[in-house]
Amino acid sequence: QVQVVESGGGLVQAGGSLRLSCTASGLTFNNYAMGWFRQAPGKEREGVICINWNGGFPYYADSVKGRFTISRDNSKNTLYLQMNSLKPEDTAMYYCAARGVSPLGYCSGSLVDRQFGYWGQGTQVTVTS
């Protein structure tokens, strides 16, 4: 049974930083591209950033460029999202997901949630002004 669990969310002031973690079990982690998505109240879920199985990250949303960094440790089955210079508009529930369509190990040119098959329950990030 596949389990995906996010952690590290919290309350932070604008300009601050947070690091989210995501641990996946029940799958061969290093076979999968992994992505971070977020959903703010009243808004659709959006793709934030994606990383290939080998650590390449060809996609990130314009809104997080230069501020967010994704990384992974395949030996620990863990994905990370380092978020710096946080803004109130970054407030959302953040979700980690493993790609669910071929090619499993690579992010596509865009980050679409229907391409991801295994999801965590999310971790809340709240940025105050």
C-alpha positions in Angstrom: 0.0 0.0 0.0 1.4 3.3 -1.1 1.6 6.1 1.6 2.6 9.7 1.0 3.0 11.9 4.0 3.9 15.6 4.1 5.2 17.5 7.0 6.8 20.8 7.9 4.0 23.3 7.3 3.2 26.0 9.7 2.7 29.7 10.3 5.4 32.1 9.2 5.7 35.8 8.6 6.1 37.3 5.1 9.7 37.1 4.1 10.4 34.0 6.2 11.2 30.4 5.2 9.9 27.0 5.6 11.0 23.5 4.5 8.4 20.9 3.7 9.2 17.2 3.6 7.4 14.4 2.0 8.0 10.7 2.7 6.7 8.0 0.4 6.5 4.3 1.1 5.1 1.3 -0.7 6.6 2.3 -4.0 10.1 2.4 -5.6 10.6 6.0 -4.8 13.5 6.5 -7.2 11.4 5.4 -10.2 9.1 8.4 -9.8 9.1 12.0 -10.6 7.7 13.9 -7.7 5.7 17.1 -7.5 4.5 19.7 -5.1 1.0 21.2 -5.6 -0.9 23.7 -3.5 -4.5 24.7 -3.1 -5.6 28.0 -1.5 -9.2 28.4 -0.2 -11.6 28.9 -3.0 -9.0 28.3 -5.7 -8.1 25.3 -7.9 -5.1 23.2 -7.1 -2.0 24.3 -8.9 1.3 22.7 -9.7 4.2 24.4 -7.9 7.4 22.4 -8.8 8.4 19.0 -10.0 11.6 17.0 -9.8 12.7 14.1 -12.0 13.7 10.7 -10.5 17.4 11.7 -10.9 17.1 15.2 -9.3 16.4 17.3 -12.4 13.6 19.8 -12.0 12.4 21.0 -15.3 9.2 22.6 -14.2 8.3 25.3 -11.6 5.5 27.8 -11.6 6.5 31.4 -12.4 5.1 32.5 -9.1 7.8 30.6 -7.2 10.8 31.0 -9.4 13.9 32.1 -7.5 12.1 31.5 -4.1 11.3 27.8 -4.0 13.7 24.9 -4.4 12.9 21.2 -4.7 15.2 18.4 -3.8 15.0 14.7 -3.1 17.0 12.0 -1.2 16.3 8.7 -2.8 18.1 6.8 -0.1 15.5 8.1 2.4 12.4 8.1 0.1 12.0 11.7 0.9 11.2 14.8 -1.1 11.8 18.4 0.1 10.5 21.8 -0.7 12.6 24.8 0.5 10.5 27.9 0.5 12.2 31.2 0.9 10.9 34.8 0.8 7.4 33.7 1.5 4.5 35.9 0.6 0.9 35.9 1.9 -0.2 34.6 -1.5 1.8 31.4 -0.8 -0.7 30.5 1.9 -2.3 27.2 0.9 -2.5 23.5 1.6 0.6 21.9 0.1 0.5 18.5 -1.4 3.2 16.1 -2.5 2.5 13.6 -5.2 4.2 10.8 -7.3 3.7 10.8 -11.0 1.2 8.3 -12.1 1.5 8.3 -15.9 4.3 7.3 -18.2 7.1 8.3 -18.2 6.9 7.8 -14.4 10.4 9.2 -13.8 10.2 12.5 -15.6 8.2 15.7 -15.2 6.4 16.8 -18.3 6.5 20.3 -19.7 3.7 21.3 -17.4 2.6 20.2 -13.9 -0.9 18.8 -14.2 -2.5 17.1 -11.2 -4.2 14.3 -13.3 -0.7 13.1 -14.2 0.0 12.2 -10.6 -1.3 9.1 -9.1 -0.3 9.0 -5.4 -1.1 11.9 -3.1 -0.5 12.8 0.5 -3.0 14.5 2.8 -1.3 17.8 2.6 0.4 20.2 5.0 -0.9 23.7 5.7 1.3 26.7 5.1 0.1 30.1 6.3 2.0 33.3 5.6 1.1 36.4 7.5 1.8 39.9 6.4 
